[in-house]
Amino acid sequence: MWLKNLFLSNFRGFSHLELKLSPRLNILWGENGQGKTNFLEALYCLGHGISFRTNCDEELIKWGEKALYLKGEGIKSDRAFTYEFSLVRSSPKVRKVNSRRVNLRNPDKWLWMVVFTPEDLWLIKGPPSQRRSFLDSKLPFFNFHYSRLQSSYNKVLSQRNYLLSLGEKREVANHLESWDQQLVDLGSKIVKLRLEGLRKLEFFFKKIYPQVMNKESRVDLIYKCSFLRDFSPQMEVSCIKDAFRKELNLKREREMEKGMTLIGPHRDDFLVLINGVDLRSFGSQGEQRIAALSLKMAEIGLVKSREGDYPITLLDDVISELDPRRQKLLLSLIKSQSQIFITTTHPSLMEQIFMKDAYFFEVKKGDVRRR
């Protein structure tokens, strides 16, 4: 799949752009702060209907303007589709495919993109919330309703935490039972879907990490659940519910003391083990970075398995974070797959590798021109 062109109006620092894009390689170069990442963000918004940088949609509208608009012709499964994304201040955003408004959460209507950012290099070393967020963002691949399920769980969790924070044990206990049941029902479904999703991600990660490291390794992604000890992706939801409910009962007194919910999918994590060693605790910075990039490349494999075609790949200044050997290795692994957009402050490196294939765009002061 790929994007043939882009029309842009009032997105971030850009007033107006109209560009024809290469079906293979697009290099965006310029000094820092010129808008390279904003350009990738616009592409992602057009393809998915959301930003990969902010949850506040109004930040996307150019300062002083009332609305933004994006449009592009994309090719998916050898068919052409027209994608549109518009946002007016204080109004819901609108996304259309072939002039018809579509549900923002429906992955069947996405022009799939996988984005690599410098922040991804902290995926292994960072807190559990980063890994949870990464895994959760993949689960709509397999279950269209996952985002709604997660939203419902968070609302129940918030209400339950409010009750626990009141500190009046007798009155709280009278109201907790119904919230416990909802927490268990929703949370157990989330854990089940995460277990299945992590297993699918692991399938591709096992192939990619040894390639990028250039050595054989035993690779495992292990889900770390706050209330389950022995479990597997094949475990039935009913068994997960029983374990969750039992552990909640055991933690009741402590939760009332702390004023918060101490177990559930909001406290879970997953481990990356290489030859049995937890990379977060014992891996070198180089190993952690390679593992993080490999997880993102495994995401490309997930999309390919679902869609039958490679997604568009967005690389935001990730190349400069790697040593020269791994720069070339990473680029060689992805450049034969689908359309790629790469931002860089060093176009000479890109010219050496992609002299024949790429369109080079200079990004300068909110303008983008092909050179």
C-alpha positions as CSV (number, residue, x, y, z in Angstrom):
1,M,0.0,0.0,0.0
2,W,1.1,3.6,-0.6
3,L,0.1,7.2,-0.8
4,K,0.3,8.8,-4.3
5,N,-0.1,12.4,-3.2
6,L,-0.8,14.8,-0.4
7,F,-2.8,18.0,-0.2
8,L,-2.5,19.8,3.2
9,S,-4.0,23.0,4.6
10,N,-3.2,24.6,8.0
11,F,-1.7,21.6,9.7
12,R,0.8,22.5,12.5
13,G,3.3,24.9,11.0
14,F,2.3,24.2,7.4
15,S,-0.1,26.6,5.6
16,H,-0.4,24.8,2.3
17,L,1.2,21.9,0.6
18,E,0.5,19.9,-2.6
19,L,2.9,17.1,-3.3
20,K,3.3,14.1,-5.5
21,L,5.0,11.3,-3.6
22,S,7.3,8.4,-4.6
23,P,5.7,4.9,-4.4
24,R,9.0,3.7,-2.9
25,L,11.3,6.1,-1.0
26,N,10.7,9.6,0.2
27,I,13.5,11.4,2.0
28,L,12.6,14.5,4.0
29,W,15.7,16.5,5.0
30,G,16.4,19.8,6.7
31,E,17.5,21.3,10.0
32,N,15.8,20.5,13.3
33,G,12.6,22.5,14.0
34,Q,11.7,22.9,10.3
35,G,8.6,20.6,10.3
36,K,9.9,17.2,9.2
37,T,8.1,15.4,12.1
38,N,5.0,17.5,11.5
39,F,4.9,16.2,7.9
40,L,5.0,12.6,9.1
41,E,2.3,13.3,11.6
42,A,0.1,14.7,8.8
43,L,0.5,11.5,6.8
44,Y,-0.4,9.4,9.9
45,C,-3.5,11.5,10.6
46,L,-4.6,11.0,7.0
47,G,-4.1,7.2,7.2
48,H,-5.4,6.5,10.8
49,G,-7.4,9.5,11.8
50,I,-5.3,10.2,14.9
51,S,-1.9,11.7,15.8
52,F,1.0,9.6,17.0
53,R,2.2,12.6,19.1
54,T,-0.7,14.1,20.9
55,N,-4.2,13.3,22.2
56,C,-5.2,17.0,21.9
57,D,-6.6,17.3,18.3
58,E,-6.7,21.1,18.3
59,E,-2.9,21.2,18.6
60,L,-2.8,20.0,15.0
61,I,-4.5,23.2,13.6
62,K,-2.1,25.9,12.6
63,W,-1.9,28.7,15.1
64,G,-4.4,31.4,14.3
65,E,-6.5,29.3,11.9
66,K,-9.9,27.8,12.5
67,A,-9.6,24.5,10.7
68,L,-7.3,22.0,9.0
69,Y,-7.8,19.7,6.0
70,L,-5.8,16.8,4.6
71,K,-6.4,14.8,1.4
72,G,-4.6,12.1,-0.5
73,E,-5.1,9.3,-2.9
74,G,-3.9,6.0,-1.5
75,I,-3.5,2.5,-3.0
76,K,-4.6,-0.4,-0.9
77,S,-5.0,-4.0,-2.2
78,D,-4.3,-2.6,-5.7
79,R,-7.4,-0.3,-5.5
80,A,-7.4,3.5,-5.3
81,F,-9.1,5.2,-2.4
82,T,-9.4,8.9,-1.6
83,Y,-8.7,9.7,2.1
84,E,-9.7,12.9,3.8
85,F,-9.2,14.3,7.3
86,S,-10.7,17.5,8.6
87,L,-10.9,19.3,11.9
88,V,-12.6,22.5,13.0
89,R,-11.9,24.0,16.4
90,S,-14.4,22.9,19.1
91,S,-15.8,20.3,16.7
92,P,-15.3,16.5,16.3
93,K,-12.8,15.5,13.7
94,V,-14.0,14.0,10.5
95,R,-12.4,11.3,8.4
96,K,-13.7,10.2,5.0
97,V,-12.8,7.4,2.6
98,N,-14.1,7.9,-1.0
99,S,-16.2,10.8,0.2
100,R,-18.0,8.7,2.9
101,R,-17.6,9.4,6.6
102,V,-16.0,6.5,8.4
103,N,-15.6,5.4,12.0
104,L,-12.2,6.6,13.3
105,R,-11.7,3.3,15.2
106,N,-12.4,1.0,12.3
107,P,-9.0,-0.4,11.1
108,D,-10.6,-1.7,7.9
109,K,-10.7,1.9,6.8
110,W,-7.1,2.8,7.6
111,L,-4.3,3.3,5.2
112,W,-1.9,1.4,7.4
113,M,1.2,3.1,8.6
114,V,3.9,2.1,11.1
115,V,5.9,5.0,12.6
116,F,9.4,4.8,14.2
117,T,10.4,7.7,16.5
118,P,13.4,8.3,18.7
119,E,11.1,7.8,21.7
120,D,10.6,4.2,20.6
121,L,14.2,3.5,21.5
122,W,13.1,3.8,25.2
123,L,10.4,1.2,24.7
124,I,12.4,-1.5,26.5
125,K,14.1,0.7,29.1
126,G,11.0,2.8,29.9
127,P,8.2,2.3,32.4
128,P,5.5,-0.5,32.0
129,S,3.0,2.1,30.8
130,Q,5.0,2.5,27.6
131,R,4.9,-1.2,26.8
132,R,1.3,-1.5,27.7
133,S,0.4,1.4,25.4
134,F,2.5,-0.2,22.6
135,L,0.8,-3.5,22.9
136,D,-2.7,-2.0,23.3
137,S,-2.2,0.0,20.1
138,K,-1.7,-3.3,18.1
139,L,-4.9,-5.0,19.4
140,P,-7.4,-3.3,17.2
141,F,-5.6,-5.2,14.4
142,F,-7.4,-8.3,15.7
143,N,-10.5,-7.0,17.4
144,F,-12.3,-3.9,16.1
145,H,-13.9,-3.4,19.5
146,Y,-10.7,-3.3,21.6
147,S,-10.5,0.5,21.9
148,R,-14.1,0.7,23.2
149,L,-13.4,-2.2,25.6
150,Q,-10.4,-0.4,27.0
151,S,-12.3,2.9,27.3
152,S,-15.0,1.1,29.3
153,Y,-12.5,-0.5,31.6
154,N,-10.8,2.8,32.3
155,K,-14.1,4.4,33.2
156,V,-14.9,1.6,35.6
157,L,-11.4,1.8,37.0
158,S,-11.7,5.5,37.6
159,Q,-15.1,5.1,39.4
160,R,-13.7,2.3,41.6
161,N,-10.6,4.3,42.5
162,Y,-12.9,7.2,43.5
163,L,-14.8,4.9,45.9
164,L,-11.6,3.5,47.3
165,S,-10.3,7.0,47.9
166,L,-13.2,7.9,50.1
167,G,-11.7,5.9,53.0
168,E,-15.1,5.0,54.6
169,K,-14.7,1.3,54.6
170,R,-18.2,0.2,55.5
171,E,-19.9,2.4,52.9
172,V,-17.3,1.7,50.3
173,A,-17.7,-2.0,50.7
174,N,-21.4,-1.8,50.0
175,H,-20.8,-0.2,46.6
176,L,-17.7,-2.0,45.5
177,E,-19.3,-5.3,44.5
178,S,-21.0,-4.1,41.3
179,W,-17.8,-2.2,40.2
180,D,-15.7,-5.3,41.0
181,Q,-17.8,-7.4,38.7
182,Q,-17.5,-4.9,35.8
183,L,-13.8,-4.6,36.4
184,V,-13.3,-8.3,36.3
185,D,-15.5,-8.8,33.2
186,L,-13.8,-6.1,31.2
187,G,-10.3,-6.6,32.6
188,S,-10.3,-10.3,31.9
189,K,-11.2,-9.8,28.2
190,I,-8.4,-7.2,27.9
191,V,-5.9,-9.7,29.4
192,K,-7.0,-12.4,27.1
193,L,-6.7,-10.2,24.0
194,R,-3.3,-9.0,25.2
195,L,-2.0,-12.6,25.6
196,E,-3.1,-13.5,22.1
197,G,-1.8,-10.3,20.6
198,L,1.6,-10.6,22.3
199,R,2.0,-14.2,21.0
200,K,1.4,-12.9,17.4
201,L,3.9,-10.1,17.9
202,E,6.4,-12.6,19.3
203,F,6.2,-14.7,16.1
204,F,7.6,-11.8,14.1
205,F,9.9,-10.5,16.8
206,K,11.6,-13.9,17.0
207,K,12.6,-13.7,13.3
208,I,13.6,-10.0,13.2
209,Y,15.7,-9.5,16.4
210,P,18.4,-12.1,15.5
211,Q,18.7,-10.6,12.0
212,V,19.2,-7.1,13.3
213,M,21.7,-8.3,15.9
214,N,23.3,-10.4,13.3
215,K,23.6,-13.4,15.7
216,E,21.4,-16.3,16.8
217,S,19.4,-15.7,20.0
218,R,16.6,-17.3,21.9
219,V,13.9,-14.7,22.1
220,D,10.7,-14.5,24.2
221,L,8.0,-12.0,24.9
222,I,6.5,-12.8,28.3
223,Y,3.3,-11.2,29.6
224,K,3.6,-10.1,33.2
225,C,0.2,-10.1,34.8
226,S,-0.6,-8.5,38.2
227,F,-3.0,-11.3,39.3
228,L,-2.1,-14.4,37.3
229,R,0.8,-16.6,38.0
230,D,0.6,-19.5,35.6
231,F,-1.1,-18.8,32.3
232,S,-1.0,-19.1,28.5
233,P,-2.6,-17.5,25.5
234,Q,-4.9,-20.5,25.3
235,M,-6.3,-19.8,28.8
236,E,-10.1,-19.4,28.8
237,V,-11.6,-16.0,29.8
238,S,-13.6,-17.7,32.5
239,C,-10.4,-18.9,34.2
240,I,-8.9,-15.4,34.0
241,K,-12.0,-14.0,35.6
242,D,-11.9,-16.5,38.5
243,A,-8.2,-15.6,39.2
244,F,-8.9,-11.9,38.9
245,R,-11.9,-12.0,41.3
246,K,-10.1,-14.2,43.8
247,E,-7.1,-11.8,43.9
248,L,-9.3,-8.8,44.2
249,N,-10.9,-10.3,47.3
250,L,-7.4,-10.9,48.8
251,K,-6.3,-7.3,48.1
252,R,-9.5,-5.6,49.4
253,E,-8.2,-4.4,52.7
254,R,-4.9,-3.2,51.2
255,E,-6.7,-1.4,48.4
256,M,-8.9,0.5,50.9
257,E,-5.8,1.5,52.8
258,K,-4.0,2.7,49.6
259,G,-7.2,4.2,48.1
260,M,-6.6,2.7,44.6
261,T,-7.0,-0.5,42.5
262,L,-3.8,-2.4,42.9
263,I,-4.3,-5.2,40.3
264,G,-5.7,-5.4,36.8
265,P,-4.5,-4.9,33.2
266,H,-3.7,-1.3,34.1
267,R,-0.8,-2.6,36.2
268,D,0.5,-5.3,33.8
269,D,3.6,-5.3,31.7
270,F,5.5,-7.6,29.3
271,L,9.1,-8.7,29.4
272,V,11.6,-9.0,26.5
273,L,13.9,-12.0,27.2
274,I,17.0,-12.7,25.2
275,N,18.5,-16.0,26.0
276,G,16.5,-16.0,29.2
277,V,17.8,-12.5,30.3
278,D,15.4,-9.6,30.9
279,L,16.7,-6.8,28.6
280,R,15.1,-4.1,30.6
281,S,17.1,-5.0,33.7
282,F,20.3,-6.5,32.3
283,G,20.5,-5.6,28.6
284,S,23.0,-3.1,27.3
285,Q,21.7,0.2,25.8
286,G,22.6,-1.1,22.3
287,E,20.6,-4.3,22.9
288,Q,17.7,-2.4,24.3
289,R,17.6,-0.1,21.2
290,I,17.8,-3.0,18.8
291,A,15.0,-4.8,20.6
292,A,12.8,-1.7,20.5
293,L,13.4,-1.3,16.7
294,S,12.7,-5.0,16.3
295,L,9.4,-4.7,18.1
296,K,8.4,-1.9,15.7
297,M,9.5,-4.0,12.7
298,A,7.4,-6.9,14.1
299,E,4.5,-4.5,13.9
300,I,5.1,-4.3,10.1
301,G,4.8,-8.1,10.0
302,L,1.5,-8.0,11.9
303,V,0.0,-5.6,9.4
304,K,1.3,-7.6,6.5
305,S,-0.3,-10.8,8.0
306,R,-3.7,-9.0,8.4
307,E,-3.8,-6.9,5.2
308,G,-1.8,-9.1,2.8
309,D,0.3,-6.0,2.0
310,Y,3.1,-4.1,3.8
311,P,2.1,-0.8,5.5
312,I,3.6,2.5,4.8
313,T,6.7,3.0,7.0
314,L,7.5,6.3,8.6
315,L,11.1,6.7,10.1
316,D,11.4,9.9,12.1
317,D,15.2,10.6,12.6
318,V,15.7,7.1,13.9
319,I,18.6,6.3,11.6
320,S,21.0,8.8,13.3
321,E,20.5,6.9,16.6
322,L,22.2,3.8,15.2
323,D,25.7,2.9,14.4
324,P,26.6,2.9,10.6
325,R,26.4,-0.9,10.3
326,R,23.0,-1.1,11.8
327,Q,21.8,1.9,9.8
328,K,22.4,0.0,6.6
329,L,21.0,-3.2,8.0
330,L,17.8,-1.6,9.1
331,L,17.3,0.2,5.8
332,S,18.1,-2.9,3.8
333,L,15.4,-4.8,5.8
334,I,12.7,-2.3,5.1
335,K,13.5,-0.7,1.8
336,S,12.1,-3.7,-0.3
337,Q,8.8,-3.8,1.5
338,S,6.6,-0.8,0.7
339,Q,6.5,3.0,0.6
340,I,8.9,4.6,3.1
341,F,9.3,8.1,4.4
342,I,12.5,9.0,6.2
343,T,13.4,12.2,8.0
344,T,17.0,13.2,8.4
345,T,19.4,16.1,9.0
346,H,22.1,14.3,6.9
347,P,20.9,13.8,3.3
348,S,24.3,12.6,2.2
349,L,23.9,9.3,4.1
350,M,20.6,8.7,2.3
351,E,22.0,9.6,-1.1
352,Q,24.7,6.9,-0.7
353,I,22.1,4.2,-0.1
354,F,19.1,5.5,-2.1
355,M,20.6,7.5,-5.0
356,K,18.5,5.9,-7.7
357,D,15.2,5.2,-5.9
358,A,14.2,8.1,-3.7
359,Y,12.4,11.4,-4.0
360,F,14.3,14.0,-1.9
361,F,12.2,16.8,-0.3
362,E,13.8,19.7,1.5
363,V,11.8,20.9,4.6
364,K,12.4,24.5,5.5
365,K,10.4,27.0,7.5
366,G,7.0,25.2,6.9
367,D,7.6,24.6,3.3
368,V,8.4,21.3,1.5
369,R,10.0,21.2,-2.0
370,R,11.3,18.3,-4.0
371,R,15.0,18.8,-4.9
